[in-house]
Amino acid sequence: MLKSGSPRGHRGKIVSALSTAILIVSSLVATPASAATEKKPEISYSAALEPCVQKAIKSKAKKWVCEPEGLNINVDSKGVQVNEFIEVPTKQILLGSVAQPAKGGSHEDTWCENGASCKRKINDYIYEVKRNAVYGSGSKTIGQYDLVVRTYLNGRQAQWTVTRVWDSGPSLNFTDSKLTCLEKRGALSPNICGTHKLSSVTINSGVPRTQKKIYGNYLKNSNNYYGMFRTKFTPRGYSQYTAAGFDTGTFNCYGNADDRCYVP
């Protein structure tokens, strides 16, 4: 019989204590089965974009972006870069006024949160358009962001500001952004009246980012005009996405040099 003070007796106690510790640690480590049952928070997005999101999921595209006009597939289900656009149109909401932000809140994030695209006229020479976008991969929605473009009409010149609002998902770095002025010409293709590039910008859960004002060219022709905003963005931890074009709304520039442009 071993005495408790013998070396072998001490070793027995140590082995017993180690075995107990291992059992306790093992009980604290999640098994693959238990880890698989843990749910990650779902990405929320505008209900108006749900038909587009369902079409994106059904397509099994590796990279997709849902916007008010429809589904923009960057990479298809086979992993091939395609940049295919599928129309899933939503109705643009016209607003007379918008909700005011809470103290310390963001004005840009207080309106058009349930619609896909909204337009509001501020006066005869200023208006803005807001659109929501959600992006993902396969059946997974990764995040959502908003774009707000405000148009200022100064005589026969258009000016714009672009604001980006983070809603959910990882931080986003926007690059290759540009706003193109276009003149409507009936059945003919639009005439370009200026292309203006914007610097890259990153947004996250902080405040919205508004870039410096864009000053357009003099618009001499008596016609209707509009702006088209295009951009690419890279979610942190993912590769680059390409968004579809964003029509910033039509304004009128009728008459001659003495007549100023206005919001219809």
Rosetta blueprint (number, residue, H / E / L):
1 M L
2 L L
3 K L
4 S L
5 G L
6 S L
7 P H
8 R H
9 G H
10 H H
11 R H
12 G H
13 K H
14 I H
15 V H
16 S H
17 A H
18 L H
19 S H
20 T H
21 A H
22 I H
23 L H
24 I H
25 V H
26 S H
27 S H
28 L H
29 V L
30 A L
31 T L
32 P H
33 A H
34 S H
35 A H
36 A H
37 T H
38 E L
39 K L
40 K L
41 P L
42 E L
43 I L
44 S L
45 Y L
46 S L
47 A H
48 A H
49 L H
50 E H
51 P H
52 C H
53 V H
54 Q H
55 K H
56 A H
57 I H
58 K H
59 S H
60 K L
61 A L
62 K L
63 K E
64 W E
65 V E
66 C E
67 E E
68 P L
69 E L
70 G E
71 L E
72 N E
73 I E
74 N E
75 V E
76 D L
77 S L
78 K L
79 G L
80 V L
81 Q E
82 V E
83 N E
84 E E
85 F E
86 I E
87 E E
88 V L
89 P L
90 T L
91 K L
92 Q L
93 I E
94 L E
95 L E
96 G L
97 S L
98 V L
99 A L
100 Q L
101 P L
102 A L
103 K L
104 G L
105 G L
106 S L
107 H H
108 E H
109 D H
110 T L
111 W L
112 C L
113 E L
114 N L
115 G L
116 A L
117 S E
118 C E
119 K E
120 R E
121 K E
122 I E
123 N E
124 D L
125 Y L
126 I E
127 Y E
128 E E
129 V E
130 K E
131 R E
132 N E
133 A E
134 V E
135 Y E
136 G E
137 S E
138 G L
139 S L
140 K E
141 T E
142 I E
143 G E
144 Q E
145 Y E
146 D E
147 L E
148 V E
149 V E
150 R E
151 T E
152 Y E
153 L E
154 N E
155 G L
156 R L
157 Q E
158 A E
159 Q E
160 W E
161 T E
162 V E
163 T E
164 R E
165 V E
166 W E
167 D E
168 S E
169 G L
170 P L
171 S L
172 L E
173 N E
174 F E
175 T E
176 D E
177 S E
178 K E
179 L E
180 T E
181 C E
182 L E
183 E E
184 K E
185 R E
186 G L
187 A L
188 L E
189 S E
190 P E
191 N E
192 I E
193 C E
194 G E
195 T E
196 H E
197 K E
198 L E
199 S L
200 S L
201 V E
202 T E
203 I E
204 N L
205 S L
206 G L
207 V L
208 P L
209 R E
210 T E
211 Q L
212 K L
213 K L
214 I E
215 Y E
216 G E
217 N E
218 Y E
219 L L
220 K L
221 N L
222 S L
223 N E
224 N E
225 Y E
226 Y E
227 G E
228 M E
229 F E
230 R E
231 T E
232 K E
233 F E
234 T E
235 P E
236 R L
237 G L
238 Y L
239 S L
240 Q L
241 Y E
242 T E
243 A L
244 A L
245 G L
246 F E
247 D E
248 T E
249 G E
250 T E
251 F E
252 N E
253 C E
254 Y L
255 G L
256 N L
257 A L
258 D L
259 D L
260 R L
261 C L
262 Y E
263 V L
264 P L
